[in-house]
Amino acid sequence: MTLRSTLVLALLAASPALAQPAQAPTAAVAPTDDMAAFEKELDALFSSGGLTAEQAAQRASKVSPTVRRSAAEIEVAIAQAQAAELSRVPQVGASVGYTRLSPIDVPVFGVPGSGMAFEFPVFLNQYVASARATINLSDYVLRYPKLIDAAKLGAEVARVAGHSSSVNAGQEARLAYYEWVRAKLQNLIAKRQLEQVRTTLRQVRALAEAQRLSRADLMRVESNEAVAEQASIQLQNLADLREEQIRLLIDAAPEQPLSIGEDIRVDVTAPGGAKLDDLLGTARKQRLDFKVLDTGIEAKEKQRAAERASLYPKLSAFGQVDYSNPNPRIFPAENEFNLTWSVGAQITWTLNEHLFAKTTDRRLRGETNELRADRENLERGTRIELLAAQQSVAIAQAALATSAKGLAASEEGYRVRRELLNAQRATAVELVDAETDLTRARIAALNARVDLRVAMVQLAHALGNDVK
């Protein structure tokens, strides 16, 4: 049983109707409370400058740690996309070096001293400045375009996921807001219920002292007071908990006062009924989680296509410039700097890259299938979510109509009991019971209005109507 159900049962158990004395004389003390006081307390609960559900959603979407984490993920994805674009830049490098060689005998060709001998000079100090550029021509066609597209799609996934986190944070804040309103209302009713039980208890004690009521009836009312007091404490704690939750979600300071700015007594128009398939079609177009998965699947497909390029030989072009002393291409060697260059093309194939490319393709295919399964589960879950939300709206509307009838009946019963008391044909206890029924009927009507707003918020979120 939920906490809400337990507390409602506690309030019902605390009703003085359970300890109603039979035909107590009208000399008992008349109730001092009036329903106008309840209306005044209820009016004070709602403030024109207080917090509304939409304001809570907007504030939560800006301060949520989940949204901040998504913003960081966007930065990572953008950096990865930029890195993918930089892969198109040719591999360019340069080096400058100096080498000291050990002395060796001067090589001589021919017979020394014959005049036909030729000595090759030996230089012990070598200086070189070199630059090299390599362009993977085949990758420009087979790999880079798809790799860049996949990275850009990954960045788009991160952006959409960040927006989705913001929407979800707002939805969480709206639901928490209405639960906070509900808890505040229940707390107000619990305190009033406790006051009514204590009023009845004072009357019953006076009757018991006059020996016009049994001791058992007095003990039953005292028990009801204890139950009502416990329910009041529980609901006060629940109201404090709900307020702390909304404070955390909107990042409100502990000293900042919070008041309810949305008067739930105002009528709202619920959306009309629609076919489930039409609702699902709308959700597919509007909800961001569908877009996240669709874009993610497309990104994985692009990534797979880019990795397949490693299965084939690579065609590369290269060029190199050397400015060195001595230059190895100069014969015979000279003790001076000379500039030489070279250009060429090559086709390479590596077995290891081929094998790793196959395993990478298998991994990416599995990840793509995971995303497709996630999308199918999302579609199934969304269908159930839409149906449940639509049913919740219908149930809340029916509960609203039912509670309105119950409220009208309780108001009439209270009016009749009051007139009977004035005519000395009813007891004060009966009037308090009627007032208790009226209070309970009013809180039921208010709860129905909260339920309708919650159901409408859930339906709007399921459809993606809260995406801005």
Backbone torsions as a table, in degrees:
resi	resn	phi	psi	omega
1	MET	NA	136.7	-177.8
2	THR	-75.9	163.6	178.8
3	LEU	-61.6	-39.2	-179.5
4	ARG	-61.9	-44.4	179.9
5	SER	-64.3	-40.9	179.4
6	THR	-61.1	-42.4	-177.9
7	LEU	-69.8	-38.0	178.0
8	VAL	-63.6	-42.2	177.5
9	LEU	-63.2	-37.4	178.4
10	ALA	-63.3	-39.5	178.9
11	LEU	-66.7	-39.4	178.9
12	LEU	-65.8	-39.2	-179.8
13	ALA	-67.4	-26.3	-177.9
14	ALA	-80.9	-2.9	-177.5
15	SER	-64.0	132.2	179.6
16	PRO	-66.7	-7.9	177.7
17	ALA	-62.9	-25.1	-179.9
18	LEU	-71.7	-19.3	-178.4
19	ALA	-119.3	35.1	-175.1
20	GLN	-72.3	120.2	177.9
21	PRO	-75.4	146.9	-177.0
22	ALA	-79.3	120.3	171.8
23	GLN	49.2	51.9	175.1
24	ALA	-69.2	146.8	-176.3
25	PRO	-67.4	153.2	-175.7
26	THR	-76.5	-0.6	178.7
27	ALA	-72.8	-7.4	179.6
28	ALA	-61.7	158.5	-177.0
29	VAL	-64.8	131.1	-179.8
30	ALA	-73.6	148.5	-179.1
31	PRO	-64.7	137.9	-179.8
32	THR	-89.4	-19.4	-179.6
33	ASP	-74.4	153.0	173.7
34	ASP	-135.2	149.8	-178.1
35	MET	-64.1	-19.9	175.7
36	ALA	-62.7	-33.6	177.8
37	ALA	-65.0	-39.0	177.2
38	PHE	-63.8	-42.9	178.2
39	GLU	-61.8	-37.8	179.5
40	LYS	-66.5	-42.0	177.4
41	GLU	-64.2	-38.6	179.5
42	LEU	-67.1	-41.3	177.3
43	ASP	-61.4	-38.5	-178.4
44	ALA	-68.5	-21.1	-179.0
45	LEU	-70.7	-29.8	-178.1
46	PHE	-103.1	129.5	-177.7
47	SER	-119.6	137.6	-178.8
48	SER	-65.3	-27.5	179.2
49	GLY	-102.7	15.5	-177.5
50	GLY	-82.1	-174.7	-176.9
51	LEU	-80.3	136.3	175.0
52	THR	-108.8	168.4	-179.3
53	ALA	-63.7	-40.8	-179.8
54	GLU	-67.4	-39.1	177.1
55	GLN	-63.8	-40.8	176.9
56	ALA	-61.9	-41.3	179.7
57	ALA	-64.0	-43.1	-179.7
58	GLN	-64.6	-43.0	-179.7
59	ARG	-67.8	-40.5	-178.6
60	ALA	-65.5	-37.7	-178.9
61	SER	-67.0	-19.3	-179.3
62	LYS	-92.0	-27.6	-172.6
63	VAL	-112.0	0.0	-176.8
64	SER	-65.3	131.8	175.6
65	PRO	-60.8	-32.3	177.7
66	THR	-63.7	-39.4	178.3
67	VAL	-67.0	-39.8	178.2
68	ARG	-64.9	-37.8	177.4
69	ARG	-64.7	-39.8	178.0
70	SER	-63.6	-36.9	177.4
71	ALA	-63.0	-39.0	176.9
72	ALA	-66.2	-38.7	177.8
73	GLU	-64.6	-33.9	176.7
74	ILE	-62.9	-43.3	178.8
75	GLU	-60.8	-40.7	178.5
76	VAL	-63.4	-45.1	-178.8
77	ALA	-65.0	-38.2	178.1
78	ILE	-65.0	-41.3	177.9
79	ALA	-62.4	-39.1	178.4
80	GLN	-66.2	-38.5	177.8
81	ALA	-65.1	-40.8	177.4
82	GLN	-64.9	-38.3	177.7
83	ALA	-64.2	-38.0	177.8
84	ALA	-64.5	-39.0	178.5
85	GLU	-67.4	-34.0	179.0
86	LEU	-68.9	-16.4	178.9
87	SER	-64.7	-18.7	179.4
88	ARG	-77.3	-16.3	179.7
89	VAL	-69.9	129.0	179.2
90	PRO	-56.3	150.4	178.2
91	GLN	-77.9	108.1	-176.4
92	VAL	-118.0	134.0	179.0
93	GLY	-146.1	160.2	179.1
94	ALA	-145.5	154.3	179.3
95	SER	-149.5	149.1	175.2
96	VAL	-131.1	131.9	-176.1
97	GLY	-147.8	160.1	176.0
98	TYR	-133.8	137.8	-179.9
99	THR	-133.6	132.6	174.2
100	ARG	-105.1	122.5	-177.0
101	LEU	-99.1	151.9	176.9
102	SER	-75.9	148.8	180.0
103	PRO	-65.4	142.7	175.6
104	ILE	-134.7	164.8	175.0
105	ASP	-66.7	142.1	179.6
106	VAL	-70.2	120.0	178.8
107	PRO	-67.6	137.5	-178.5
108	VAL	-127.2	132.2	174.3
109	PHE	-106.9	131.2	-177.5
110	GLY	100.8	-174.2	-177.9
111	VAL	-95.0	119.9	-179.1
112	PRO	-58.5	138.7	177.1
113	GLY	80.9	-3.8	-178.7
114	SER	-87.7	-7.3	-177.0
115	GLY	84.5	-8.7	179.1
116	MET	-106.3	4.6	-178.3
117	ALA	-83.2	150.2	-179.5
118	PHE	-134.3	124.8	-179.2
119	GLU	-103.6	136.7	175.6
120	PHE	-91.8	131.4	-179.3
121	PRO	-69.6	147.1	177.7
122	VAL	-117.8	123.6	179.3
123	PHE	-112.3	122.7	-176.8
124	LEU	-86.7	-16.3	178.1
125	ASN	-109.1	124.4	179.9
126	GLN	-122.1	133.4	179.3
127	TYR	-124.5	137.2	-179.3
128	VAL	-145.0	137.1	170.4
129	ALA	-127.7	122.1	-172.1
130	SER	-133.8	145.8	174.9
131	ALA	-133.6	140.5	-177.0
132	ARG	-140.1	142.2	177.8
133	ALA	-133.1	135.8	178.9
134	THR	-129.6	132.4	179.5
135	ILE	-122.6	121.1	176.7
136	ASN	-84.2	92.1	-172.6
137	LEU	-63.2	-42.3	-177.5
138	SER	-66.8	-32.2	179.5
139	ASP	-67.6	-29.0	177.9
140	TYR	-63.7	-24.8	-179.4
141	VAL	-97.9	-44.3	-170.8
142	LEU	-96.1	-26.2	-168.7
143	ARG	-116.7	-55.8	-170.1
144	TYR	-59.7	-46.1	-178.5
145	PRO	-57.6	-44.2	-178.9
146	LYS	-71.0	-36.0	179.4
147	LEU	-65.8	-40.5	178.7
148	ILE	-67.7	-42.7	177.7
149	ASP	-60.2	-42.0	179.8
150	ALA	-63.4	-40.5	180.0
151	ALA	-67.2	-40.5	177.9
152	LYS	-64.2	-40.1	176.8
153	LEU	-65.3	-36.1	176.2
154	GLY	-63.1	-39.1	176.3
155	ALA	-66.0	-37.6	177.6
156	GLU	-66.0	-39.1	176.0
157	VAL	-59.3	-43.7	-179.6
158	ALA	-64.3	-40.5	179.3
159	ARG	-65.4	-45.2	179.9
160	VAL	-66.1	-39.9	177.9
161	ALA	-63.6	-36.8	176.3
162	GLY	-64.4	-42.0	176.7
163	HIS	-64.1	-39.4	178.5
164	SER	-63.6	-38.8	177.5
165	SER	-62.8	-38.2	177.9
166	SER	-64.7	-42.7	178.8
167	VAL	-64.3	-42.8	179.9
168	ASN	-65.5	-36.6	177.1
169	ALA	-64.1	-39.7	176.5
170	GLY	-65.1	-39.6	178.4
171	GLN	-64.3	-42.4	177.9
172	GLU	-61.0	-39.3	-179.8
173	ALA	-68.3	-38.7	178.8
174	ARG	-62.2	-46.9	-179.1
175	LEU	-65.4	-41.1	177.6
176	ALA	-63.8	-35.7	179.3
177	TYR	-62.2	-48.0	-177.7
178	TYR	-68.8	-32.2	175.2
179	GLU	-69.0	-33.1	174.7
180	TRP	-65.2	-43.6	177.3
181	VAL	-61.3	-44.2	179.9
182	ARG	-60.8	-44.5	-179.3
183	ALA	-64.1	-38.9	177.8
184	LYS	-63.8	-41.0	178.7
185	LEU	-65.5	-45.4	180.0
186	GLN	-63.0	-37.5	178.2
187	ASN	-65.1	-40.7	177.7
188	LEU	-61.8	-43.7	-179.7
189	ILE	-67.9	-39.9	-179.1
190	ALA	-61.5	-41.9	179.1
191	LYS	-65.0	-40.8	179.1
192	ARG	-67.6	-39.3	177.9
193	GLN	-60.8	-41.1	179.8
194	LEU	-64.2	-41.1	177.9
195	GLU	-62.0	-39.9	-179.9
196	GLN	-66.6	-41.3	178.6
197	VAL	-63.4	-40.8	179.6
198	ARG	-67.6	-35.5	175.1
199	THR	-62.3	-44.6	177.6
200	THR	-63.2	-38.9	-179.3
201	LEU	-62.9	-40.7	177.5
202	ARG	-62.1	-39.2	178.8
203	GLN	-66.5	-43.3	-178.0
204	VAL	-66.5	-37.6	178.1
205	ARG	-63.7	-39.3	177.7
206	ALA	-63.4	-40.1	178.1
207	LEU	-68.1	-38.4	179.9
208	ALA	-66.2	-39.3	178.0
209	GLU	-64.7	-31.8	177.2
210	ALA	-84.1	4.2	178.8
211	GLN	59.9	35.6	174.9
212	ARG	-108.7	7.3	179.6
213	LEU	-146.9	144.2	-176.9
214	SER	-75.7	158.3	177.1
215	ARG	-64.6	-33.1	180.0
216	ALA	-63.5	-42.8	178.2
217	ASP	-63.1	-38.8	178.2
218	LEU	-63.5	-41.9	-179.5
219	MET	-67.2	-32.8	178.2
220	ARG	-66.5	-40.4	178.8
221	VAL	-68.7	-38.3	177.0
222	GLU	-63.5	-36.3	175.8
223	SER	-65.3	-40.8	178.0
224	ASN	-62.3	-35.8	178.6
225	GLU	-63.9	-42.1	180.0
226	ALA	-63.5	-42.2	179.0
227	VAL	-63.9	-43.7	179.8
228	ALA	-64.5	-37.1	178.9
229	GLU	-67.0	-40.4	177.5
230	GLN	-64.0	-43.1	178.4
231	ALA	-62.1	-38.5	178.9
232	SER	-63.7	-41.5	179.0
233	ILE	-65.4	-44.1	-180.0
234	GLN	-61.8	-43.1	-178.5
235	LEU	-70.8	-32.2	175.1
236	GLN	-65.1	-42.8	176.9
237	ASN	-64.2	-40.0	178.6
238	LEU	-63.7	-42.3	178.4
239	ALA	-62.6	-40.3	177.5
240	ASP	-64.2	-40.6	179.7
241	LEU	-64.3	-46.8	179.9
242	ARG	-62.4	-37.8	178.9
243	GLU	-67.3	-38.6	178.5
244	GLU	-66.0	-36.9	177.2
245	GLN	-61.9	-46.9	-178.9
246	ILE	-67.6	-33.2	176.9
247	ARG	-63.0	-44.2	179.6
248	LEU	-64.7	-40.4	-177.0
249	LEU	-67.3	-36.9	-178.6
250	ILE	-99.9	2.1	178.7
251	ASP	59.0	48.3	177.4
252	ALA	-87.2	140.3	179.5
253	ALA	-67.9	149.6	-179.2
254	PRO	-58.2	-32.6	-178.0
255	GLU	-85.3	-6.2	-179.6
256	GLN	-77.4	120.7	179.2
257	PRO	-72.1	140.8	177.8
258	LEU	-115.7	133.1	176.4
259	SER	-133.8	156.2	-177.5
260	ILE	-83.3	121.6	-178.8
261	GLY	-104.7	-0.3	-179.5
262	GLU	-113.3	109.6	-179.2
263	ASP	-78.8	106.7	-175.7
264	ILE	-72.4	-7.4	177.3
265	ARG	-74.4	-14.2	178.1
266	VAL	-74.2	134.0	-179.1
267	ASP	-67.6	143.0	174.7
268	VAL	-123.7	150.2	-178.9
269	THR	-94.7	118.0	179.2
270	ALA	-80.5	148.5	179.1
271	PRO	-66.5	149.5	179.2
272	GLY	-73.2	164.3	180.0
273	GLY	-68.4	147.4	178.6
274	ALA	-144.7	159.5	179.3
275	LYS	-67.5	143.1	-176.7
276	LEU	-62.0	-39.1	179.7
277	ASP	-64.4	-37.2	177.8
278	ASP	-66.7	-41.0	178.1
279	LEU	-63.1	-40.5	-180.0
280	LEU	-64.9	-39.3	177.0
281	GLY	-62.0	-40.3	176.9
282	THR	-64.3	-41.2	-179.9
283	ALA	-64.0	-39.2	178.9
284	ARG	-60.6	-36.9	-177.2
285	LYS	-79.0	-33.3	-169.7
286	GLN	-101.3	-32.4	-174.0
287	ARG	-73.0	137.2	-175.2
288	LEU	-75.3	-28.7	-179.4
289	ASP	-65.5	-30.2	173.3
290	PHE	-66.1	-43.2	179.9
291	LYS	-64.8	-37.4	178.3
292	VAL	-60.1	-47.0	-177.7
293	LEU	-70.6	-41.3	179.1
294	ASP	-62.0	-44.7	179.0
295	THR	-68.3	-37.2	177.5
296	GLY	-63.5	-40.0	177.7
297	ILE	-63.9	-43.4	178.7
298	GLU	-63.3	-39.4	178.9
299	ALA	-64.1	-41.3	179.0
300	LYS	-64.2	-38.4	178.3
301	GLU	-64.3	-41.4	176.9
302	LYS	-63.6	-40.1	-180.0
303	GLN	-65.6	-39.3	176.8
304	ARG	-62.1	-44.7	179.6
305	ALA	-62.3	-37.2	179.0
306	ALA	-67.3	-40.0	-178.0
307	GLU	-71.6	-23.1	179.0
308	ARG	-64.6	-20.6	179.5
309	ALA	-61.8	-24.8	179.9
310	SER	-72.3	-10.0	178.6
311	LEU	-77.0	-17.3	-173.1
312	TYR	-112.0	159.5	175.5
313	PRO	-60.7	150.8	-179.4
314	LYS	-104.7	136.0	174.4
315	LEU	-103.0	123.1	-177.9
316	SER	-128.9	149.0	172.9
317	ALA	-115.6	145.0	-177.9
318	PHE	-142.5	159.5	176.0
319	GLY	-150.9	146.6	-177.0
320	GLN	-143.4	140.2	177.1
321	VAL	-124.0	130.3	179.2
322	ASP	-122.9	135.4	174.3
323	TYR	-129.9	100.8	-168.5
324	SER	-139.5	162.6	178.6
325	ASN	-140.4	111.2	-6.4
326	PRO	-78.9	155.7	178.5
327	ASN	-87.0	123.0	-175.1
328	PRO	-63.1	-17.8	-179.0
329	ARG	-85.9	-9.3	179.0
330	ILE	-90.3	126.5	179.5
331	PHE	-129.2	129.7	-6.5
332	PRO	-72.6	164.4	-176.0
333	ALA	-63.4	144.3	-179.8
334	GLU	-125.4	145.1	-179.8
335	ASN	-85.3	63.1	179.2
336	GLU	-159.8	161.0	-179.8
337	PHE	-78.7	136.3	176.1
338	ASN	-135.9	144.3	-179.2
339	LEU	-101.2	127.7	175.1
340	THR	-135.3	159.7	179.9
341	TRP	-144.3	165.7	177.0
342	SER	-153.1	144.6	175.1
343	VAL	-134.8	155.5	179.1
344	GLY	-175.6	-177.1	178.4
345	ALA	-140.2	153.2	179.9
346	GLN	-151.0	150.7	174.9
347	ILE	-113.2	125.1	-178.1
348	THR	-125.2	149.7	175.5
349	TRP	-144.9	129.5	-177.8
350	THR	-119.4	128.0	-179.5
351	LEU	-61.3	-41.6	-177.7
352	ASN	-61.5	-44.4	178.5
353	GLU	-62.0	-38.6	179.1
354	HIS	-62.5	-44.2	-179.0
355	LEU	-69.1	-43.0	179.4
356	PHE	-65.9	-34.0	178.8
357	ALA	-63.3	-36.7	178.0
358	LYS	-65.9	-44.2	179.4
359	THR	-67.9	-35.5	177.4
360	THR	-65.1	-41.6	178.3
361	ASP	-63.7	-38.4	178.3
362	ARG	-65.2	-41.1	178.5
363	ARG	-63.9	-46.0	-178.9
364	LEU	-66.3	-34.6	176.7
365	ARG	-64.2	-41.6	176.8
366	GLY	-64.3	-41.5	178.4
367	GLU	-64.8	-36.9	177.1
368	THR	-64.9	-42.5	178.7
369	ASN	-65.8	-32.9	175.3
370	GLU	-61.9	-43.8	179.3
371	LEU	-65.1	-38.3	178.2
372	ARG	-64.9	-39.5	177.1
373	ALA	-65.8	-39.8	177.3
374	ASP	-61.7	-38.7	179.8
375	ARG	-67.5	-39.1	178.1
376	GLU	-65.0	-41.8	176.7
377	ASN	-63.7	-38.4	178.3
378	LEU	-63.1	-42.0	-179.8
379	GLU	-65.3	-41.5	177.8
380	ARG	-64.8	-46.5	179.8
381	GLY	-63.2	-37.0	179.2
382	THR	-65.8	-37.9	179.0
383	ARG	-61.4	-45.6	178.3
384	ILE	-66.8	-39.7	179.8
385	GLU	-61.6	-42.1	179.3
386	LEU	-65.6	-43.2	179.9
387	LEU	-63.9	-44.0	-180.0
388	ALA	-64.1	-41.5	179.4
389	ALA	-65.9	-40.5	178.6
390	GLN	-64.1	-41.0	177.8
391	GLN	-67.0	-37.8	179.3
392	SER	-63.0	-38.8	177.2
393	VAL	-63.3	-44.7	-180.0
394	ALA	-64.2	-42.6	179.5
395	ILE	-64.6	-41.6	179.4
396	ALA	-64.4	-38.7	177.5
397	GLN	-63.9	-42.3	178.1
398	ALA	-65.1	-41.6	178.5
399	ALA	-64.1	-34.7	178.6
400	LEU	-64.7	-43.6	178.4
401	ALA	-66.6	-41.3	179.7
402	THR	-65.1	-44.2	-179.7
403	SER	-66.4	-30.3	177.3
404	ALA	-66.0	-40.4	177.3
405	LYS	-66.3	-42.9	178.6
406	GLY	-63.5	-36.8	178.8
407	LEU	-66.0	-41.9	179.0
408	ALA	-63.1	-41.4	179.4
409	ALA	-65.5	-41.1	179.9
410	SER	-67.3	-38.1	177.4
411	GLU	-63.3	-41.1	178.8
412	GLU	-68.1	-40.7	178.2
413	GLY	-62.5	-39.5	178.4
414	TYR	-65.7	-41.9	179.6
415	ARG	-62.3	-43.4	-178.7
416	VAL	-65.7	-43.8	-179.4
417	ARG	-62.1	-37.9	-179.6
418	ARG	-66.7	-41.9	177.9
419	GLU	-65.0	-38.7	178.1
420	LEU	-65.2	-37.1	177.9
421	LEU	-65.0	-41.1	177.8
422	ASN	-63.6	-30.1	178.6
423	ALA	-90.6	8.5	-180.0
424	GLN	58.8	35.7	177.1
425	ARG	-113.5	5.3	177.3
426	ALA	-143.9	162.0	-179.7
427	THR	-96.4	163.6	175.7
428	ALA	-64.4	-33.4	178.7
429	VAL	-63.5	-41.0	178.7
430	GLU	-63.6	-36.2	177.9
431	LEU	-68.2	-40.3	177.5
432	VAL	-63.4	-39.8	176.8
433	ASP	-60.6	-42.6	179.6
434	ALA	-64.5	-39.2	178.2
435	GLU	-66.1	-37.4	176.6
436	THR	-62.8	-44.3	176.9
437	ASP	-60.7	-40.2	179.6
438	LEU	-65.9	-41.9	178.5
439	THR	-62.3	-44.2	178.8
440	ARG	-63.2	-39.3	179.2
441	ALA	-65.7	-37.3	179.8
442	ARG	-69.2	-40.7	178.4
443	ILE	-67.7	-32.9	175.4
444	ALA	-63.8	-40.2	178.1
445	ALA	-66.1	-39.9	178.8
446	LEU	-68.5	-39.8	176.9
447	ASN	-61.7	-38.6	178.3
448	ALA	-62.5	-37.4	178.5
449	ARG	-68.8	-37.8	175.6
450	VAL	-64.6	-44.7	179.5
451	ASP	-59.1	-39.8	180.0
452	LEU	-64.8	-43.2	179.1
453	ARG	-65.1	-40.6	177.9
454	VAL	-62.5	-44.7	-179.7
455	ALA	-63.4	-39.5	179.2
456	MET	-67.5	-38.1	177.2
457	VAL	-64.8	-42.0	179.5
458	GLN	-65.7	-39.9	178.3
459	LEU	-66.4	-42.8	178.7
460	ALA	-62.2	-38.8	179.3
461	HIS	-69.5	-40.1	179.2
462	ALA	-63.9	-32.5	179.0
463	LEU	-82.7	-18.5	-175.3
464	GLY	86.2	15.8	179.4
465	ASN	-70.5	-16.2	-179.6
466	ASP	-89.0	5.5	177.0
467	VAL	-80.7	125.9	-178.3
468	LYS	-120.8	NA	NA
